[in-house]
Amino acid sequence: MTEFQRCIAERDVEAATVVLDADYALVLVQPVAAVVSKDRWLATLPDYIVHSYDVQEQLIDVDGDVAAVLHRAQMHATVAGVDRSGVFIVTDIWRRRDGQWRVWKRHSTPLTAGPVPGS
């Protein structure tokens, strides 16, 4: 989890490629439904500037080769030059394959942020 957050904060596409599962997707249902593929997410990462990310609450559950990490975070960020700051509810689903944990799905719901750039 720490490595995934570091990849985002440092916009490290190479390291993110290792942390993300081959079938990774960012899934949104609010403010509009969208599924962002791994390739598209990685292409956006260099333009995703996180100024601060404060996890306010976090719950972790592990069952065999699957883990769910749910958290609420206050983020100050700019995506493609558009403010994307606010409080978010995030669920990361991790799965272990070949002995390695990777992020399979991320669901993110903005509680206070503005519209998704490019949606």
N, C-alpha and C positions, 0 to 999 in steps of 0.2 A: 504494500500500500504506500509506504514511504517512497519507494522508487517510482511508482506511478505518479504521485504528486510532484516529485522532483522533475520528472520528464515534462510535465505540463508547465511547471514554474520556469524551467530553463529552456522550454521549447525545443527539447532534445528529441528530434524525430528518430534518430538511429536507436537510441535507448528505448523509446516508446514502441518501436517495432518489435523489440524483444519482449516487452511487458504485455503487449496486447496479443490475445488469441487470434488465430487466423480468421475466425468468424466474428471478431469484435464488431460491435455496432453501438453507437450512441443512439438511444431511443428516447424520443420526446413525445409527450401527449399534450403538453401545455406550454406555450400558448397555442401552438399548432402541432398536429401530429407529424412526426418526421422520423425517418431512420437514416442515420448518417453512417455510411460504411467505413471500414477501417482505412481504406485508401483516401477517402474524402476527409476523414478526421485528421489523418497524418498530413494531408496537404494544407489543412487549415491551421495546424499547430504553430507554424512560424509566425502567423498573424494573431495568435491568441496570447496577449500580454496580460499576465496576472500580476497585479500590483500588490495584492494581499489576499490571503485565503485563510480564514480562521474557522476551524472546525469547532462548532459550539456543542455538539452532542454526537456521539457515535456508538453504534451497536454492531457487534461482530458475531456471526454464527458460522460454525464450520460443521459439515456433516460429510465425512468421507472425502471425496474429491471435489466437493462443491462448497463454496463459502459465499456468504452474503454480508456485505458491509453497507450499512445504512447510516447516513449522517446528514446533519443540517450544518450548513456553512455560510458564513458571510464572505462574499467575494467582491473584490474591486478589480475589474478587468476591462480590457478593451479588445474587441475582436474585429479585425479588419477595419480598425479606426472607429468603431461604434462602441459606445459604453455598454458594458454587459455586467454591470454591478448589481448586487442585491443579495438576498438570502435565497439559498437553494436547498432543496431536499434531493439528495443523491443516493442512489442504490447502485453499488457495483457488485456484479455477480462474477466470481472468480471460479475457475475450474483447473484442476490439476491434471495435466497430461504429460506422460513420459517423465514424471517426477518434478515437473515445473508448474508453478502457479502462474496463471495469466488471466488478465481481465477479459471476460467473454462478452458481457453486456454492461453498459452503463445507462441508467435511467436518471434523468435530471429534470426536476420541476422547479422553475423559478417562482418564488413566492412574491418577490418584489421587483424583479428585473424587467427591463423593457423588452421589446420584440427581438427575436432571433435574427441577426443580420443575414440577409440573403434568403430568408424563408418566404 
